[in-house]
Amino acid sequence: MQDSIRSRRLSRAASLAGTGTRVGVNYLKHYGKKALTGKSDETALHEANATEVYGTFAKLKGGPLKLAQMLSIDKNMLPEAYRSQFAQAQYSAPPLSYPLVARTFRREFGKEPSELFDTFTREAACGASIGQVHKATKDGKTYAVKVQYPGVAESLTSDLALVKPFALQVLGLREADVAPYFAEVQERLLEETDYKTELANSQKLSKSSGEIPGVRFPTYIPELSSSKILTMTWEPGVPLDQFTAAHEGAEHQELRNRIGQALWDFYHHQIHDLRIFHADPHPGNFLVDEDGILTVLDFGCTKAVGDPFYSDYFKLLSPGFLSDREAFADALIKLDILQPSDPARSREVIIENAHRGTSLLARPFHQSPFDFGDPSYMEAIVELGESGRKDRELKEIKTARGSADSIYLNRAYFGLYSLMAALQAKVKTVLPEPAA
């Protein structure tokens, strides 16, 4: 249980600096051992460093922990040891103590939780990057009450400014990769810390998606919500990853397929029909009940898709563009991935890397039904990320690449694919008709 969050910029910077030092010591030990024995255990090194980094991010919460959550979904940014550690940020972050929760209620409503609800658990049911959830009852109904961590919104901008050099130096990320990523992340996270915006998004998008078979949404309670507190009905079920772990084997295949289809249809409807989508596809945001109904949680992070970008992006996934290298290169220019001034060799490297990634992203659309239970598919995605991180020529391309709009859409799809792979689901897929 955590009794406080470091709020001063200097104190938060010191925490990150201390972690950087400990990671550096781990590297020294690793290379010293390698020099003595001639053996290199990079997996153990990454695991030790990931534990150090996540421990610090978990205590700081807010921007650092949200970044960890996002990076845990992206298969192309970090080694598996980091993704595994950072996945804890999805719904099992260390909770804050009850006095801090009660203080937030007093600031928002001028009342204690016990004055607003008949019962309110002192311990959090789950904790994530921006806030934690408590279970409450009122007038015979059960509610999930999300309470934002103190100081998260106020420290977010400075947090990301601190974490960016940390990500470059300690996590080994490239400036070209993180520049557009951090700009877009900051914009979305500032929205996510305003629970009034989340309330509006949740009501609008759940209503617009209410006819999808097998999908359910909580009912949101405006009179018990504020900019820092969000109250909704408590829905039955367990997080998607816990469900999949308990339902392995051929006897559960039909059920997993049904849940996977509901999840696929939910994202397909939001991206292609509504053009605004749930941009936080981690397993903690999806519950599955005993009847196999999928409940979608947390519309704090959403992303709208504009018409020009939508057209350019989904043209890129069509078989014609993938087989026509010249048309493919022209599409990369429109998406700011390729620049006309790129030298010939850089151009070749960028096109080849983009083609490999796009071909993987597009594969489910070109094979319907698609079997996400085929382990070779996700292995290919992970291998692509690993090879991209180690590619010397890619590292030498310093200029930031790609439209900021593509960050969340790529993340949404690869996050969706990870969930589908965990389900080992076989689903009907379809590529939308390319826009004119």
Helices and strands as residue ranges (DSSP letters): H 9-37, H 42-60, H 62-73, H 80-86, G 87-90, H 98-109, H 113-116, E 119-120, E 126-127, E 131-138, E 141-148, H 152-169, H 175-192, H 195-208, E 215-216, G 222-224, E 229-233, E 238-239, H 240-246, G 250-252, H 253-268, I 269-274, E 276-278, G 283-285, E 286-288, E 294-296, E 302-304, H 307-316, H 319-323, H 325-334, H 344-366, E 370-371, H 375-390, H 392-395, H 404-423, E 426-427
